[in-house]
Amino acid sequence: MSAKIDRAMQCGRTRGTRVLLEFTAPWCADCREMMRIEGQEPAQSVLAERFERVRVNVKQWDAHRALTERFGIRAIAAYVVLDPRTGSVVAQTTREPITGRDETLTSEQWAAWLRAVR
């Protein structure tokens, strides 16, 4: 996984984009819904234009433990935005459009959050 993140960081430095770590798992209903939302406009375009994406499959919480611990991931779908020049966290959120507080999350709302990341 670190090689994928390293490549994303290099691309981000080259393109002037941020790195978006997406903590997900195939069994996660919220993750599947976020993938659906991300495939719709305007979120799809914002993601392509502004981010280098790295999907981190946590499996049954038994994979990529160092990353989940480093970023304090306790629920998924979780997103961490990194500055590719410094590696510092710029923004972080957890989205739960099926099981939690984000039941009405739209592609427009997700795109707005992504655009607000500086």
Secondary structure, DSSP 8 states (H G I E B T S, - for coil): -HHHHHHHHHHHHHHT-EEEEEEE-TT-HHHHHHHHHHTSTTHHHHHHHHEEEEEEE-TTTTSSHHHHHHTT--SSSEEEEE-TTT--EEEEEE--TTTSTTTT--HHHHHHHHHH--
